[in-house]
């Protein structure tokens, strides 16, 4: 499901990416700490914002922040620095999002 959301965003079809994100988010909701959740929610937030759905974009950003926090706290300490130095994580945090 993650590659579907990535595909629409990459092709510039934000409406399709937003629709795909909503479907993928529903699928991973029950999976617990899915390792790709941060990326999925972050890209979904971008797609939703691009379609003008600001409320849903904010919800997706919040979900990305929670997923990132869970991801970082769930790996051994030496790997936490690797995650925290990932360009996508840095950009997300520099945009004012927690995680």
Order of alpha helices (4+ residues) and beta strands (2+ residues): alpha-alpha-alpha-alpha-alpha-alpha
